[in-house]
Amino acid sequence: MIGHKLQSAIDKRASILGAGTDALRLIDGEGDSLPGLYLDTLAGRWLVSTTASELDTEVLTWLKGQGDKGRTIYWKQLDQHEKTNPTHIAGPSQDEAFTIKESGVDYLLDFQSGYSQGIFLDQRLNRQRVRAHSKHGTTVLNTFAYTGAFSVCAALAGATTTTLDLSQVYLDWARNHFSANDIDPNEHYFCKGDTFHWLKRFARQGRTFDGIILDPPTFSRDDKGKVFRVEKDYGRLVSMAHACLAQGGWILCCTNCRKLELAQFIRMIRQAVPEAQVSSLSMPEEYTAAPYLKSVWVSA
């Protein structure tokens, strides 16, 4: 029975996979009547995630059967306090970085990179939206950029991008993403540091951008110990970003903070930039459980 349920969820998403996309959420927990169990395919390799501290015996048996057929399978527990590498559980091991493809764009992932493998698949549609709104000759600022996936999409559309993150490791990873898509990273900007500090600096310099991406962690602390909490401080972030936005520009606002309802999120944004047009965006169709990722498009 469990094998049938797992396979049924996977089969429902088969039509989304194709030559241009080989990385996707295949099982989405409660949305597929499999609470606490999630499965992503990453160029044929499977990453299973669970809220439980160990895999259900029946699920593990089924997964090992897939591994016996040659499928590489890793598992990680969804635990914000113990952020470790995924564990190899079946099939051939994947010890080196590898390439996945989404909407025709290449990204480099790594099971040895820690808790996150290099891309957040739930932003699939938002990456498409950023590419669609990034034109040749425009400028796009990607804050809290992680490995720069949004930057790559904007650059592929012809925009000049600025990729901003606290981690030099992630900025170097972003440069590799550019190179993997035949984009010269030297024609773009990479800034190491705190987003709030850089937004203040850009505003003082009078530097503006045609597009800005805001996808901060739910909680963070800067180098001076100042705390940022999405549910309290996102409006301030939007206001600072808006001060760096060119006339007619756009801001993509995102958060996966589960304490914040979409209506509250929209209200915070509207209070921060009352003169802007604000519209909510849907999650990808393969995410059938509760839509935890809130995305809002802000047009100046």
One Martini backbone bead per residue (centre of mass of N, CA, C, O) as a GRO file, in nm:
protein
  300
    1MET     BB    1   0.058   0.062  -0.022
    2ILE     BB    2   0.294   0.264   0.010
    3GLY     BB    3   0.409   0.228  -0.274
    4HIS     BB    4   0.157   0.328  -0.424
    5LYS     BB    5   0.150   0.613  -0.300
    6LEU     BB    6   0.428   0.704  -0.392
    7GLN     BB    7   0.395   0.651  -0.700
    8SER     BB    8   0.146   0.830  -0.743
    9ALA     BB    9   0.281   1.099  -0.673
   10ILE     BB   10   0.501   1.083  -0.890
   11ASP     BB   11   0.317   1.051  -1.145
   12LYS     BB   12   0.168   1.333  -1.124
   13ARG     BB   13   0.463   1.485  -1.210
   14ALA     BB   14   0.573   1.386  -1.490
   15SER     BB   15   0.487   1.631  -1.685
   16ILE     BB   16   0.707   1.840  -1.572
   17LEU     BB   17   0.906   1.667  -1.673
   18GLY     BB   18   1.211   1.712  -1.879
   19ALA     BB   19   1.451   1.849  -2.071
   20GLY     BB   20   1.436   2.129  -1.883
   21THR     BB   21   1.345   1.931  -1.627
   22ASP     BB   22   1.512   1.740  -1.332
   23ALA     BB   23   1.384   1.918  -1.088
   24LEU     BB   24   1.162   1.801  -0.815
   25ARG     BB   25   0.872   1.772  -0.651
   26LEU     BB   26   0.716   1.448  -0.570
   27ILE     BB   27   0.666   1.480  -0.251
   28ASP     BB   28   0.408   1.657  -0.022
   29GLY     BB   29   0.305   1.511   0.208
   30GLU     BB   30  -0.009   1.586   0.297
   31GLY     BB   31  -0.084   1.640  -0.010
   32ASP     BB   32  -0.017   1.300  -0.036
   33SER     BB   33  -0.085   1.142   0.228
   34LEU     BB   34   0.235   1.205   0.361
   35PRO     BB   35   0.313   1.290   0.643
   36GLY     BB   36   0.649   1.408   0.676
   37LEU     BB   37   0.697   1.354   0.354
   38TYR     BB   38   0.973   1.409   0.122
   39LEU     BB   39   1.042   1.445  -0.244
   40ASP     BB   40   1.333   1.486  -0.444
   41THR     BB   41   1.443   1.543  -0.767
   42LEU     BB   42   1.803   1.526  -0.888
   43ALA     BB   43   1.883   1.415  -1.162
   44GLY     BB   44   1.770   1.117  -1.041
   45ARG     BB   45   1.810   1.203  -0.759
   46TRP     BB   46   1.723   1.136  -0.423
   47LEU     BB   47   1.550   1.343  -0.172
   48VAL     BB   48   1.475   1.269   0.155
   49SER     BB   49   1.229   1.409   0.381
   50THR     BB   50   1.183   1.440   0.745
   51THR     BB   51   1.039   1.499   1.059
   52ALA     BB   52   1.146   1.252   1.140
   53SER     BB   53   1.426   1.070   1.281
   54GLU     BB   54   1.301   0.840   1.093
   55LEU     BB   55   1.227   0.599   0.882
   56ASP     BB   56   0.997   0.424   0.765
   57THR     BB   57   1.009   0.095   0.706
   58GLU     BB   58   0.845   0.081   0.440
   59VAL     BB   59   0.984   0.314   0.298
   60LEU     BB   60   1.272   0.203   0.312
   61THR     BB   61   1.221  -0.053   0.151
   62TRP     BB   62   1.132   0.089  -0.108
   63LEU     BB   63   1.389   0.258  -0.151
   64LYS     BB   64   1.587   0.017  -0.167
   65GLY     BB   65   1.458  -0.094  -0.423
   66GLN     BB   66   1.543   0.153  -0.594
   67GLY     BB   67   1.846   0.122  -0.540
   68ASP     BB   68   1.873  -0.162  -0.676
   69LYS     BB   69   1.810  -0.005  -0.964
   70GLY     BB   70   2.020   0.267  -0.930
   71ARG     BB   71   1.921   0.467  -0.718
   72THR     BB   72   1.993   0.763  -0.577
   73ILE     BB   73   1.977   0.795  -0.206
   74TYR     BB   74   1.873   1.046   0.023
   75TRP     BB   75   1.870   1.164   0.377
   76LYS     BB   76   1.673   1.400   0.583
   77GLN     BB   77   1.623   1.588   0.858
   78LEU     BB   78   1.387   1.824   0.970
   79ASP     BB   79   1.626   2.036   1.138
   80GLN     BB   80   1.716   2.349   1.268
   81HIS     BB   81   1.941   2.234   1.485
   82GLU     BB   82   2.038   1.983   1.279
   83LYS     BB   83   2.262   2.073   1.032
   84THR     BB   84   2.312   1.829   0.792
   85ASN     BB   85   2.399   1.605   0.597
   86PRO     BB   86   2.298   1.388   0.401
   87THR     BB   87   2.206   1.044   0.387
   88HIS     BB   88   2.306   0.751   0.267
   89ILE     BB   89   2.068   0.469   0.167
   90ALA     BB   90   2.086   0.427  -0.161
   91GLY     BB   91   2.268   0.329  -0.390
   92PRO     BB   92   2.463   0.527  -0.532
   93SER     BB   93   2.692   0.744  -0.462
   94GLN     BB   94   2.731   1.118  -0.412
   95ASP     BB   95   3.046   1.290  -0.389
   96GLU     BB   96   2.978   1.497  -0.606
   97ALA     BB   97   2.907   1.737  -0.786
   98PHE     BB   98   2.605   1.840  -0.964
   99THR     BB   99   2.367   1.860  -1.235
  100ILE     BB  100   2.086   2.059  -1.288
  101LYS     BB  101   1.753   2.118  -1.436
  102GLU     BB  102   1.566   2.437  -1.486
  103SER     BB  103   1.416   2.577  -1.734
  104GLY     BB  104   1.713   2.542  -1.884
  105VAL     BB  105   1.879   2.561  -1.616
  106ASP     BB  106   2.186   2.546  -1.454
  107TYR     BB  107   2.277   2.358  -1.151
  108LEU     BB  108   2.479   2.323  -0.860
  109LEU     BB  109   2.509   2.035  -0.657
  110ASP     BB  110   2.537   1.911  -0.297
  111PHE     BB  111   2.548   1.662  -0.044
  112GLN     BB  112   2.818   1.810   0.106
  113SER     BB  113   2.697   2.119   0.188
  114GLY     BB  114   2.470   2.032   0.386
  115TYR     BB  115   2.142   2.109   0.439
  116SER     BB  116   2.183   2.249   0.165
  117GLN     BB  117   2.221   2.192  -0.204
  118GLY     BB  118   2.167   2.499  -0.381
  119ILE     BB  119   1.840   2.483  -0.391
  120PHE     BB  120   1.499   2.609  -0.417
  121LEU     BB  121   1.229   2.455  -0.558
  122ASP     BB  122   0.985   2.650  -0.464
  123GLN     BB  123   1.110   2.886  -0.680
  124ARG     BB  124   1.046   2.819  -0.976
  125LEU     BB  125   0.839   3.044  -1.066
  126ASN     BB  126   1.007   3.290  -0.971
  127ARG     BB  127   1.237   3.249  -1.169
  128GLN     BB  128   1.061   3.291  -1.418
  129ARG     BB  129   0.966   3.579  -1.344
  130VAL     BB  130   1.240   3.713  -1.337
  131ARG     BB  131   1.315   3.653  -1.630
  132ALA     BB  132   1.062   3.798  -1.760
  133HIS     BB  133   1.148   4.093  -1.606
  134SER     BB  134   1.436   4.070  -1.741
  135LYS     BB  135   1.615   4.299  -1.922
  136HIS     BB  136   1.793   4.444  -2.140
  137GLY     BB  137   1.968   4.693  -1.947
  138THR     BB  138   1.909   4.598  -1.673
  139THR     BB  139   1.876   4.588  -1.309
  140VAL     BB  140   1.967   4.337  -1.051
  141LEU     BB  141   1.886   4.261  -0.709
  142ASN     BB  142   2.022   3.997  -0.495
  143THR     BB  143   1.922   3.911  -0.192
  144PHE     BB  144   1.997   3.665  -0.006
  145ALA     BB  145   2.121   3.468  -0.249
  146TYR     BB  146   2.308   3.249  -0.202
  147THR     BB  147   2.364   3.083  -0.518
  148GLY     BB  148   2.215   3.275  -0.744
  149ALA     BB  149   1.959   3.188  -0.915
  150PHE     BB  150   1.822   3.459  -0.979
  151SER     BB  151   2.065   3.586  -1.121
  152VAL     BB  152   2.081   3.394  -1.359
  153CYS     BB  153   1.800   3.456  -1.478
  154ALA     BB  154   1.851   3.758  -1.525
  155ALA     BB  155   2.107   3.727  -1.703
  156LEU     BB  156   1.971   3.557  -1.933
  157ALA     BB  157   1.787   3.823  -2.003
  158GLY     BB  158   2.026   4.075  -1.978
  159ALA     BB  159   2.098   4.147  -1.705
  160THR     BB  160   2.247   4.327  -1.448
  161THR     BB  161   2.399   4.187  -1.163
  162THR     BB  162   2.350   4.171  -0.797
  163THR     BB  163   2.515   3.971  -0.554
  164LEU     BB  164   2.395   3.914  -0.212
  165ASP     BB  165   2.610   3.798   0.063
  166LEU     BB  166   2.768   3.675   0.353
  167SER     BB  167   2.887   3.439   0.173
  168GLN     BB  168   3.160   3.338  -0.006
  169VAL     BB  169   3.079   3.056  -0.083
  170TYR     BB  170   2.813   3.141  -0.230
  171LEU     BB  171   2.939   3.339  -0.430
  172ASP     BB  172   3.113   3.125  -0.570
  173TRP     BB  173   2.875   2.950  -0.652
  174ALA     BB  174   2.741   3.162  -0.828
  175ARG     BB  175   2.966   3.185  -1.033
  176ASN     BB  176   2.938   2.888  -1.126
  177HIS     BB  177   2.651   2.924  -1.236
  178PHE     BB  178   2.725   3.116  -1.456
  179SER     BB  179   2.931   2.934  -1.604
  180ALA     BB  180   2.725   2.693  -1.655
  181ASN     BB  181   2.562   2.930  -1.850
  182ASP     BB  182   2.763   3.109  -2.019
  183ILE     BB  183   2.841   3.331  -1.798
  184ASP     BB  184   3.013   3.613  -1.718
  185PRO     BB  185   3.089   3.707  -1.396
  186ASN     BB  186   3.260   3.977  -1.469
  187GLU     BB  187   2.976   4.125  -1.567
  188HIS     BB  188   2.923   4.115  -1.257
  189TYR     BB  189   2.801   4.140  -0.919
  190PHE     BB  190   2.969   4.082  -0.590
  191CYS     BB  191   2.843   4.091  -0.251
  192LYS     BB  192   2.973   4.113   0.072
  193GLY     BB  193   2.709   4.105   0.314
  194ASP     BB  194   2.477   4.304   0.452
  195THR     BB  195   2.181   4.404   0.334
  196PHE     BB  196   2.125   4.660   0.505
  197HIS     BB  197   2.396   4.796   0.453
  198TRP     BB  198   2.374   4.803   0.138
  199LEU     BB  199   2.111   4.963   0.112
  200LYS     BB  200   2.221   5.216   0.246
  201ARG     BB  201   2.452   5.259   0.047
  202PHE     BB  202   2.290   5.280  -0.213
  203ALA     BB  203   2.118   5.523  -0.123
  204ARG     BB  204   2.357   5.721  -0.081
  205GLN     BB  205   2.457   5.678  -0.388
  206GLY     BB  206   2.198   5.651  -0.583
  207ARG     BB  207   2.146   5.350  -0.627
  208THR     BB  208   1.967   5.163  -0.873
  209PHE     BB  209   1.694   4.927  -0.950
  210ASP     BB  210   1.470   4.737  -1.149
  211GLY     BB  211   1.534   4.486  -0.954
  212ILE     BB  212   1.423   4.307  -0.649
  213ILE     BB  213   1.529   4.056  -0.415
  214LEU     BB  214   1.335   3.917  -0.129
  215ASP     BB  215   1.480   3.632   0.074
  216PRO     BB  216   1.481   3.592   0.382
  217PRO     BB  217   1.537   3.488   0.668
  218THR     BB  218   1.344   3.452   0.942
  219PHE     BB  219   1.629   3.458   1.098
  220SER     BB  220   1.866   3.715   1.210
  221ARG     BB  221   2.218   3.832   1.255
  222ASP     BB  222   2.431   4.069   1.275
  223ASP     BB  223   2.758   4.189   1.344
  224LYS     BB  224   2.600   4.371   1.587
  225GLY     BB  225   2.334   4.191   1.689
  226LYS     BB  226   2.104   4.246   1.506
  227VAL     BB  227   1.768   4.164   1.475
  228PHE     BB  228   1.579   3.955   1.240
  229ARG     BB  229   1.219   3.946   1.183
  230VAL     BB  230   0.982   3.890   0.966
  231GLU     BB  231   0.713   3.949   1.143
  232LYS     BB  232   0.847   4.253   1.212
  233ASP     BB  233   1.077   4.352   0.961
  234TYR     BB  234   0.987   4.347   0.656
  235GLY     BB  235   0.893   4.637   0.606
  236ARG     BB  236   1.174   4.766   0.636
  237LEU     BB  237   1.302   4.617   0.400
  238VAL     BB  238   1.115   4.725   0.177
  239SER     BB  239   1.172   5.024   0.221
  240MET     BB  240   1.477   5.008   0.157
  241ALA     BB  241   1.447   4.891  -0.127
  242HIS     BB  242   1.265   5.117  -0.248
  243ALA     BB  243   1.500   5.335  -0.229
  244CYS     BB  244   1.650   5.144  -0.478
  245LEU     BB  245   1.420   5.198  -0.686
  246ALA     BB  246   1.330   5.231  -0.989
  247GLN     BB  247   1.140   5.356  -1.208
  248GLY     BB  248   0.923   5.090  -1.277
  249GLY     BB  249   0.985   4.880  -1.081
  250TRP     BB  250   1.070   4.572  -0.891
  251ILE     BB  251   0.952   4.342  -0.626
  252LEU     BB  252   1.048   4.040  -0.469
  253CYS     BB  253   0.853   3.890  -0.214
  254CYS     BB  254   0.971   3.661   0.044
  255THR     BB  255   0.835   3.383   0.255
  256ASN     BB  256   0.848   3.091   0.505
  257CYS     BB  257   0.686   3.203   0.734
  258ARG     BB  258   0.452   3.043   0.947
  259LYS     BB  259   0.356   3.295   1.130
  260LEU     BB  260   0.275   3.418   0.845
  261GLU     BB  261   0.029   3.543   0.680
  262LEU     BB  262  -0.053   3.658   0.380
  263ALA     BB  263  -0.219   3.905   0.471
  264GLN     BB  264   0.003   4.017   0.656
  265PHE     BB  265   0.224   4.044   0.446
  266ILE     BB  266   0.076   4.242   0.261
  267ARG     BB  267   0.030   4.460   0.475
  268MET     BB  268   0.328   4.524   0.530
  269ILE     BB  269   0.393   4.614   0.239
  270ARG     BB  270   0.176   4.839   0.208
  271GLN     BB  271   0.282   5.010   0.446
  272ALA     BB  272   0.571   5.054   0.322
  273VAL     BB  273   0.426   5.082   0.004
  274PRO     BB  274   0.144   5.250  -0.073
  275GLU     BB  275   0.214   5.329  -0.390
  276ALA     BB  276   0.208   5.036  -0.464
  277GLN     BB  277   0.179   4.744  -0.639
  278VAL     BB  278   0.004   4.441  -0.522
  279SER     BB  279   0.080   4.082  -0.568
  280SER     BB  280   0.010   3.758  -0.555
  281LEU     BB  281   0.174   3.432  -0.555
  282SER     BB  282   0.216   3.120  -0.660
  283MET     BB  283   0.279   2.805  -0.624
  284PRO     BB  284   0.372   2.527  -0.726
  285GLU     BB  285   0.181   2.246  -0.816
  286GLU     BB  286   0.360   2.026  -0.649
  287TYR     BB  287   0.249   2.191  -0.400
  288THR     BB  288  -0.015   2.039  -0.207
  289ALA     BB  289   0.017   2.169   0.038
  290ALA     BB  290   0.057   2.409   0.228
  291PRO     BB  291   0.126   2.752   0.144
  292TYR     BB  292   0.416   2.865   0.286
  293LEU     BB  293   0.497   3.033   0.042
  294LYS     BB  294   0.539   3.378   0.024
  295SER     BB  295   0.443   3.580  -0.268
  296VAL     BB  296   0.529   3.920  -0.382
  297TRP     BB  297   0.442   4.172  -0.613
  298VAL     BB  298   0.618   4.480  -0.674
  299SER     BB  299   0.506   4.789  -0.820
  300ALA     BB  300   0.606   5.121  -0.901
   0.00000   0.00000   0.00000
